[in-house]
Amino acid sequence: MISRIVVHDRPAEELASLLRLLREQAGMTQEELSYSSGLSIRTISDLERGRTTTPQRRSIALLADALCIEGDSLEHFRQAARGRSVAQCPSCSARLQLDELIGQKRSA
C-alpha cells in the first residue's frame, strides 16, 4: 500500500509511474497483471508508458481489483487516472483543486 504520493505536473506520467510502482510492489509482471485484470498486455503497457492518458473507468477498476488497491491508495490511483494531480493528503488535494480553479478563473 502506498503511503505517500508526490504531486507531479504531468498527470499522465503520474498515472504511468504509479501503475508501474503498484504492479512492482505486488510482485507482478505486465503479463500477470493482464491475466489477473482481464486487460490486454498492450493496454497495461500503454498505461505504464503514458501513451494512454484517458483510461476507461472499468479498466481502472479492473486494475485496482487485480492489484488489491484499497483505501487512500485506491483514491490516489483513481485521481491519477482522471488526470488530476494527487496530493499527499485530502486537505492538500482540496487546496490543490481550489488553486487550479482560481488559476482558471484568473486566466479567463
C-alpha positions in Angstrom: 0.0 0.0 0.0 1.4 3.4 -0.9 1.6 5.8 2.0 2.9 8.9 0.1 2.2 10.1 -3.4 4.2 13.0 -4.8 2.5 15.7 -6.8 3.6 15.9 -10.4 2.9 18.5 -13.1 2.1 15.8 -15.7 -0.8 13.6 -14.6 -0.4 11.1 -17.4 3.2 10.5 -16.3 1.9 10.3 -12.7 -0.6 7.5 -13.6 2.1 5.7 -15.6 4.7 5.7 -12.8 2.0 5.0 -10.2 0.7 1.9 -12.0 4.2 0.6 -12.6 5.0 1.1 -8.9 1.9 -0.6 -7.7 2.4 -3.5 -10.1 6.0 -3.9 -9.0 5.0 -3.7 -5.3 2.5 -6.5 -6.0 5.4 -8.6 -7.5 3.6 -8.9 -10.8 4.8 -8.7 -14.4 2.7 -7.0 -17.0 1.6 -10.4 -18.3 0.5 -11.5 -14.8 -1.4 -8.2 -14.3 -3.0 -8.7 -17.7 -4.2 -12.2 -16.8 -5.5 -11.1 -13.3 -7.3 -8.0 -14.6 -8.6 -9.3 -17.9 -7.0 -6.3 -19.7 -4.6 -6.8 -22.6 -0.8 -6.6 -22.1 -0.8 -3.7 -24.6 -3.3 -1.7 -22.6 -1.2 -2.1 -19.4 2.0 -1.3 -21.3 0.4 1.8 -22.9 -0.8 3.0 -19.5 2.7 2.4 -17.9 4.4 4.3 -20.8 1.9 7.2 -20.6 0.6 6.6 -24.1 -2.9 6.1 -22.8 -3.9 9.3 -21.0 -7.7 8.7 -20.5 -8.3 5.2 -19.4 -11.8 3.9 -19.1 -13.2 3.7 -15.5 -13.8 0.0 -16.0 -10.1 -0.5 -16.8 -9.1 1.4 -13.7 -11.5 -0.7 -11.6 -10.2 -3.9 -13.0 -6.6 -2.9 -12.4 -7.4 -1.8 -8.8 -9.1 -5.1 -8.1 -6.2 -7.1 -9.6 -3.6 -5.2 -7.6 -5.7 -5.3 -4.4 -5.5 -1.5 -4.1 -7.6 -0.2 -1.1 -8.2 2.9 1.0 -6.2 6.0 0.3 -4.1 4.3 -2.3 -7.3 3.5 -4.3 -8.4 7.1 -4.2 -4.9 8.3 -5.3 -5.0 5.8 -8.2 -8.4 6.9 -9.3 -7.4 10.6 -9.1 -4.3 9.9 -11.2 -6.4 8.0 -13.7 -8.7 11.0 -14.0 -5.8 13.2 -14.9 -5.7 15.1 -11.6 -2.6 15.7 -9.6 -2.6 13.7 -6.5 -1.6 15.3 -3.2 -0.3 13.6 0.0 -3.5 14.2 1.9 -7.2 15.0 1.3 -6.8 18.6 2.6 -3.8 19.2 0.3 -5.8 17.7 -2.6 -8.8 20.1 -1.9 -6.4 23.0 -1.7 -4.7 22.0 -4.9 -8.1 21.7 -6.7 -9.1 25.1 -5.4 -5.9 26.7 -6.6 -6.5 25.2 -10.0 -10.0 26.7 -10.1 -8.8 30.1 -9.0 -6.0 30.0 -11.7 -8.5 29.1 -14.4 -10.8 32.0 -13.4 -7.9 34.5 -13.4 -6.7 33.4 -16.8 -10.2 33.5 -18.3 
